[in-house]
């Protein structure tokens, strides 16, 4: 995209926002490239994000989005993308999976930190130098250090946070110095959520990362941004580092250690709640509207941060396949399915968790599938319970496939280097399974999508082993194709409920 086209699309985006963001069905606008057939094309377009994408015949003419927008005499396409709803989810505590909540001196990047007055908690991003006076400061999110700008300058910053046992008497490491104001949507848009607190004179400076979970910031390990919004399943929005540094008038302690965000590039972070995670950049110009705040020009990644990770500095690097952990919960879907099909599935929780974390969790598409399963699990359980028990034929077929594949799946999951490959017999069995799904359990629209995914996504994987399948499912084009088809399923919920990743609204 040339600078001229980008500038024109920015004007188009502003025009579309002015016309349509007041519509309750429209949640955001962006510039980008058109998605067609599940893959990004090279056509630059204005992107409009909606709660639910519907056929034109079902939308009033007043609310119908344009197919093109004209800027300076040139017409640009408008790509309407379904995203679901973005909301602040409240004041939940940290994820509790890999909490870095201990007292650390000197305070290190990735550890628990917060404002001592309002009790907010989040993550110490890194140390920076204030360009106005040369002092060393802590960098984190505005809502972590300054309570969305409601705190007074000079208030104590504690490590660990008050929520994690810290207190102003013994744990103060800095005092609030400056923050980038946040504005509500009616007054404009935000691009960052950031603040600094000046390090106390008696606190030593150390650029290491908590528990040595990641390499320090350097020219070969540059920062691309700071995580500050996350969803209940780890989807994450990241503010760009160059904007943060410029708006706060600060610099990193290590020169030449920033980099632009690039779609498809791996990233990593260490945060207070989920520790070390690594994912891939999926978008670099995202817009999200949350509880009256609008943020533009953000980076987006899957299963990368959770509540309490807000403020974590995001660097280039990692394998892209170390997702946010999900707490162990005995799967009600396994229990309900076991009753319906008369199978001992309640004993397979560990196997299901292994499949989730060590296979599906290693790719973009796999994480998308995990999110879709978790968010729509109650719907599946309700359908199974409404029917009661499966028919004798359903139970017989289920038992056949369970006996045939349970041990095979377990062996493949136990061996990352397994050479067992997807063969034609496996595809034939999946085809038979799809065909045998009753309409009480799977709607016609859902089954149509399953067949499309079978033909377009599963069949091309013929002959691939475990490692090859993970690489295949990590391809951005495959991810986009699967997401596009999942969005075509009526009422299917995908990850779209976001919150500032701290304990404060």
C-alpha positions in Angstrom: 0.0 0.0 0.0 1.6 3.3 -1.1 1.6 6.3 1.3 -0.8 8.1 -1.1 -3.3 5.2 -1.0 -2.9 4.9 2.8 -3.6 8.6 3.3 -6.7 8.4 1.0 -8.0 5.4 2.9 -7.5 7.2 6.2 -9.8 9.9 4.9 -12.3 7.3 3.7 -12.1 5.7 7.1 -12.8 9.0 8.9 -15.8 9.5 6.6 -17.2 6.1 7.2 -16.7 6.4 11.0 -18.6 9.7 11.0 -21.5 8.2 9.0 -21.8 4.8 10.6 -20.1 4.4 14.0 -23.3 5.7 15.6 -25.1 2.6 14.2 -25.3 0.1 17.0 -24.3 -2.7 14.6 -21.0 -1.1 13.6 -18.1 -1.4 16.0 -15.0 -0.2 14.2 -13.3 0.9 11.0 -9.8 0.4 9.6 -7.8 0.4 6.4 -6.4 -2.8 5.1 -6.7 -5.3 2.2 -9.8 -7.1 1.0 -10.3 -10.7 2.2 -11.7 -13.0 -0.5 -12.1 -16.7 -0.2 -10.4 -16.6 3.1 -7.2 -15.0 1.8 -6.0 -11.5 1.8 -5.8 -9.9 -1.7 -3.6 -7.0 -2.7 -6.6 -4.7 -3.1 -6.4 -1.8 -0.6 -9.8 -1.1 1.0 -11.6 0.6 3.9 -12.7 -2.1 6.4 -15.9 -1.7 8.4 -16.3 -4.1 11.4 -19.9 -5.1 12.3 -21.5 -7.1 15.1 -23.2 -9.4 12.6 -22.9 -9.6 8.9 -26.3 -10.0 7.2 -27.6 -10.2 3.7 -28.6 -6.9 2.1 -32.2 -7.9 1.9 -32.4 -8.1 5.7 -30.9 -4.6 6.2 -32.8 -1.3 5.9 -31.6 1.0 3.1 -30.7 3.6 5.8 -28.3 1.3 7.5 -26.9 -0.3 4.4 -23.1 0.1 4.2 -21.7 1.3 0.9 -19.7 -1.0 -1.3 -17.3 1.7 -2.3 -16.2 5.1 -1.0 -14.8 8.0 -3.1 -11.8 10.0 -2.1 -10.2 12.7 -4.4 -12.1 11.4 -7.4 -11.0 7.8 -6.9 -13.2 5.0 -5.8 -12.0 2.5 -3.1 -13.8 -0.7 -2.0 -15.4 -1.2 1.4 -14.9 -4.6 3.0 -17.5 -5.4 5.7 -16.1 -7.8 8.3 -18.0 -9.5 11.1 -16.2 -9.2 14.5 -18.8 -9.6 17.2 -19.1 -7.3 20.2 -16.2 -5.6 22.0 -16.9 -4.8 25.7 -15.1 -4.2 29.0 -15.7 -7.4 31.0 -15.4 -5.9 34.4 -13.0 -6.1 37.3 -11.8 -9.7 37.2 -8.6 -10.7 38.9 -5.6 -12.0 37.0 -5.6 -15.2 35.1 -4.0 -17.0 38.0 -2.0 -19.4 35.8 1.6 -18.1 35.8 1.3 -15.1 38.1 4.5 -13.1 38.6 3.4 -11.5 41.8 6.4 -11.7 44.1 8.3 -8.8 45.4 11.3 -8.3 43.0 14.2 -5.9 43.7 15.3 -4.2 41.6 11.8 -4.3 39.9 12.0 -6.1 36.6 10.2 -6.1 33.3 7.1 -8.4 33.4 6.4 -8.2 37.1 3.3 -7.1 39.0 2.9 -3.4 39.4 0.1 -1.0 40.2 -1.1 2.3 41.6 -1.0 2.3 45.5 -4.1 4.6 45.8 -6.7 3.1 43.6 -5.4 -0.5 43.8 -5.1 -1.1 40.0 -2.8 -3.9 38.9 -1.0 -4.8 35.7 2.5 -5.4 34.4 5.7 -3.4 34.5 6.5 -2.8 30.9 10.1 -1.7 31.0 12.3 1.1 32.1 12.6 4.2 30.0 14.5 7.5 30.1 12.5 10.8 30.3 13.9 12.9 27.5 12.9 16.1 29.3 15.2 15.6 32.4 17.1 12.3 31.9 15.4 10.5 34.8 14.7 6.8 34.7 11.0 5.9 34.7 8.7 2.8 34.8 6.6 2.4 31.6 3.2 0.7 31.8 -0.4 1.4 30.8 -2.3 4.5 31.8 -5.0 2.4 33.5 -2.4 0.5 35.5 -0.4 3.5 36.8 -2.9 6.4 36.5 -6.4 4.9 36.7 -7.4 6.1 33.3 -6.0 9.5 34.0 -8.0 10.0 37.3 -4.9 9.6 39.5 -2.9 12.6 40.8 0.7 13.1 39.7 3.1 12.0 42.5 0.9 9.0 43.6 2.9 6.0 44.6 3.6 3.1 42.3 4.1 -0.2 44.1 5.7 -3.5 43.2 4.0 -5.9 43.6 0.6 -4.2 43.2 -1.7 -3.8 46.2 -3.8 -6.6 44.9 -0.7 -8.9 44.9 0.2 -7.9 48.5 2.2 -4.7 48.0 1.8 -1.6 50.0 3.0 2.0 49.9 5.0 1.8 53.1 7.5 -0.9 52.0 6.9 -1.5 48.3 6.9 1.9 46.6 9.3 1.9 43.6 8.2 5.0 41.7 5.8 7.9 41.6 3.4 8.8 38.8 4.9 11.4 36.5 3.1 11.6 33.2 0.4 9.8 31.2 -1.2 10.1 27.8 -4.8 11.2 28.4 -7.6 8.9 27.3 -10.6 10.3 25.6 -14.1 9.0 25.2 -15.3 8.2 21.7 -17.4 11.4 21.5 -14.2 13.4 21.9 -12.0 11.5 19.5 -9.9 8.4 19.2 -7.0 7.0 21.1 -3.9 5.2 19.8 -2.1 4.3 23.0 -2.8 3.7 26.7 0.4 4.6 28.5 2.0 6.3 31.5 5.3 6.6 33.3 6.3 6.7 36.9 9.6 8.1 38.0 11.9 5.5 39.7 12.6 6.3 43.3 16.2 7.4 44.1 16.9 4.3 46.2 15.7 1.8 43.5 18.4 0.2 41.3 18.1 0.1 37.6 18.0 -3.3 35.9 16.9 -4.1 32.4 16.5 -7.9 32.9 13.2 -9.6 32.6 11.4 -11.2 35.5 12.5 -14.8 36.1 14.7 -14.5 33.0 11.7 -15.7 30.9 12.7 -13.6 27.9 15.8 -11.9 26.6 16.2 -8.2 27.5 15.3 -5.5 25.0 18.1 -4.9 22.5 18.6 -4.0 18.8 18.3 -7.8 18.0 15.3 -8.2 20.3 13.3 -5.0 19.5 10.0 -3.8 21.0 7.0 -3.5 18.7 4.4 -2.4 21.3 2.7 -2.7 24.6 -0.3 -5.1 25.4 -3.2 -3.4 27.1 -6.5 -5.0 26.0 -7.3 -8.7 26.2 -10.2 -11.1 26.0 -11.2 -13.9 28.2 -9.5 -16.4 25.8 -6.3 -14.3 25.4 -7.0 -12.3 22.2 -4.9 -9.2 22.5 -4.7 -5.6 21.3 -1.3 -3.9 21.4 -0.4 -0.2 21.1 2.6 0.6 18.9 5.8 1.4 20.7 6.9 4.4 18.6 3.6 6.1 19.3 4.0 5.5 23.0 7.5 6.8 23.2 6.7 9.9 21.1 3.6 10.8 23.1 5.3 10.4 26.5 8.5 12.0 25.3 10.6 9.1 26.6 13.2 6.7 25.1 14.2 3.1 25.7 17.4 2.6 27.7 18.9 0.6 24.8 19.1 2.7 21.6 17.8 1.4 18.3 15.6 -1.2 19.9 12.2 -0.6 18.4 10.7 -2.2 15.2 7.4 -1.8 13.3 4.7 -4.4 13.6 4.6 -6.7 10.5 1.7 -9.1 9.8 2.7 -12.7 10.3 5.8 -12.0 12.4 6.2 -13.8 15.7 6.1 -11.8 19.0 6.7 -12.5 22.6 6.0 -11.0 26.0 6.3 -11.6 29.7 3.3 -10.5 31.8 2.1 -10.5 35.4 -0.7 -13.0 34.8 0.3 -15.4 32.0 4.1 -15.2 32.2 5.8 -15.9 28.9 3.7 -16.2 25.8 4.4 -16.1 22.1 2.0 -15.5 19.2 1.9 -14.0 15.7 0.8 -10.6 14.5 -2.5 -10.9 12.7 -3.3 -7.2 12.1 -1.4 -3.9 12.3 -4.2 -1.4 11.8 -7.0 -2.7 14.1 -9.7 -0.4 15.5 -11.8 -1.4 18.6 -14.6 0.4 20.4 -14.9 -0.6 24.1 -17.2 0.9 26.6 -17.2 4.4 25.0 -13.5 4.4 24.2 -12.3 4.1 20.6 -8.7 2.9 19.8 -7.2 3.0 16.4 -4.0 1.8 14.7 -3.5 -1.2 17.0 -1.8 -4.5 16.6 -3.8 -7.7 17.1 -2.7 -11.2 18.2 -4.4 -14.4 19.4 -4.0 -16.0 22.8 -1.3 -13.6 23.8 -2.4 -11.9 27.1 -5.0 -11.9 29.8 -6.3 -9.8 32.6 -3.3 -8.5 34.6 -0.9 -8.5 31.7 -1.7 -4.9 30.7 1.4 -2.9 30.3 3.6 -5.8 29.2 6.1 -4.8 26.5 5.9 -6.9 23.3 9.0 -7.8 21.4 9.8 -9.5 18.1 10.7 -13.1 18.6 9.6 -16.4 20.0 8.1 -19.4 18.1 4.6 -17.9 17.9 3.3 -21.1 19.5 3.4 -20.5 23.2 -0.2 -19.4 23.9 -1.9 -18.1 27.0 -2.6 -21.0 29.3 -6.2 -22.0 30.0 -7.0 -23.1 33.6 -7.9 -26.8 33.9 -11.7 -27.2 34.1 -13.3 -30.6 33.8 -15.0 -30.5 30.4 -18.8 -30.6 30.7 -18.9 -31.2 26.9 -17.0 -34.5 27.3 -19.3 -35.6 30.1 -22.4 -34.7 28.2 -21.1 -36.3 24.9 -20.1 -39.4 26.8 -23.7 -39.8 28.1 -25.2 -39.2 24.6 -22.9 -41.7 22.8 -22.3 -44.0 25.8 -18.6 -43.6 25.8 -16.1 -43.2 28.7 -15.2 -39.6 27.7 -15.0 -38.3 31.3 -11.7 -40.0 31.6 -10.3 -38.2 28.6 -10.0 -34.7 30.1 -6.2 -34.8 30.2 -6.0 -36.0 26.6 -8.3 -33.2 25.6 -6.2 -30.6 27.4 -3.1 -32.1 25.7 -4.7 -31.8 22.3 -5.7 -28.2 23.1 -2.4 -27.0 24.3 0.2 -29.1 22.5 -1.5 -29.4 19.2 -4.2 -26.9 18.5 -2.5 -24.3 20.7 0.5 -24.3 18.4 -1.1 -22.6 15.4 -3.2 -19.6 14.5 -6.0 -21.8 13.1 -5.8 -24.2 16.0 -6.2 -21.4 18.5 -9.2 -20.1 16.5 -10.8 -23.5 16.8 -10.1 -23.6 20.6 -11.8 -20.2 21.0 -14.8 -21.3 18.9 -15.2 -24.5 20.9 -15.0 -22.8 24.3 -17.3 -19.9 23.4 -20.0 -22.2 21.9 -19.7 -25.1 24.3 -22.9 -24.3 26.2 -24.9 -24.4 23.0 -23.6 -27.9 22.2 -24.3 -29.1 25.7 -27.9 -27.8 25.5 -28.5 -29.6 22.2 -27.1 -32.9 23.6 -29.2 -32.6 26.8 -32.3 -31.8 24.9 -32.1 -35.0 22.8 -31.1 -37.1 25.8 -29.5 -40.3 24.5 -28.1 -41.1 21.0 -29.8 -43.8 18.9 -28.4 -47.3 18.9 -26.9 -46.6 15.4 -25.2 -43.4 16.6 -23.8 -45.1 19.6 -22.5 -48.0 17.6 -20.7 -45.7 15.1 -19.3 -43.6 17.9 -17.9 -46.7 19.7 -16.4 -47.9 16.4 -14.5 -44.6 15.9 -13.5 -44.2 19.5 -12.0 -47.7 19.7 -10.2 -47.1 16.3 -8.7 -43.7 17.1 -8.4 -43.2 20.9 -5.1 -45.0 21.2 -3.8 -43.5 17.9 -4.6 -39.9 19.1 -2.9 -40.5 22.5 0.2 -41.9 20.8 0.5 -39.0 18.4 0.0 -36.4 21.2 2.7 -38.1 23.3 5.3 -37.8 20.5 5.9 -34.4 19.0 8.0 -36.2 16.3 5.3 -38.7 15.4 5.4 -39.8 11.8 1.7 -40.9 11.7 0.2 -39.1 8.8 -3.3 -38.1 7.8 -4.3 -40.7 5.2 -7.3 -41.4 2.9 -8.9 -43.8 5.5 -8.8 -41.0 8.1 -10.5 -38.6 5.6 -13.2 -41.2 4.8 -13.9 -41.7 8.5 -14.3 -37.9 9.0 -16.6 -37.8 6.0 -18.7 -40.5 7.5 -18.8 -38.8 10.9 -19.9 -35.5 9.4 -22.6 -37.3 7.4 -23.9 -39.1 10.5 -24.4 -35.9 12.6 -28.1 -35.6 13.3 -30.0 -32.4 12.6 -30.8 -32.1 16.3 -27.1 -31.7 17.1 -25.8 -29.8 14.0 -28.0 -27.4 11.9 -28.0 -27.5 8.1 -26.0 -24.3 7.9 -23.4 -25.6 10.3 -23.1 -28.9 8.4 -22.7 -26.9 5.1 -19.7 -25.1 6.6 -18.3 -28.4 7.9 -18.4 -29.8 4.3 -16.7 -26.7 2.9 -14.0 -26.9 5.6 -13.6 -30.6 4.8 -13.0 -29.9 1.1 -11.0 -26.7 1.4 -9.0 -27.2 4.6 -8.8 -30.8 5.7 -8.5 -32.6 2.3 -5.4 -30.5 1.3 -3.7 -31.8 4.5 -3.7 -35.4 3.2 -0.3 -37.0 3.9 0.8 -34.5 6.7 2.1 -35.6 10.0 1.8 -33.8 13.4 4.5 -31.2 12.8 3.4 -30.6 9.2 -0.2 -30.2 10.2 0.8 -27.6 12.8 2.8 -25.7 10.2 -0.1 -25.9 7.8 -2.6 -24.6 10.3 -0.2 -21.8 11.2 -0.4 -20.4 7.7 -2.2 -17.0 7.7 -4.1 -17.9 4.6 -5.5 -21.1 6.2 -6.4 -19.1 9.3 -8.3 -16.5 7.3 -10.1 -19.1 5.3 -11.3 -21.0 8.3 -12.4 -17.8 10.1 -14.3 -16.6 7.1 -16.3 -19.8 6.9 -16.9 -19.9 10.7 -18.3 -16.4 10.5 -20.8 -17.7 8.0 -22.5 -19.8 10.6 -25.5 -18.1 12.0 -25.2 -17.1 15.7 -21.8 -18.7 16.1 -19.9 -16.8 18.7 -16.2 -16.0 18.1 -13.8 -14.3 20.5 -14.9 -10.6 20.6 -15.3 -9.6 24.2 -12.4 -7.5 25.4 -11.3 -5.7 28.6 -8.4 -3.5 29.7 -6.1 -6.1 31.2 -6.0 -4.8 34.7 -8.3 -4.9 37.7 -9.8 -1.4 37.0 -12.5 -0.3 34.7 
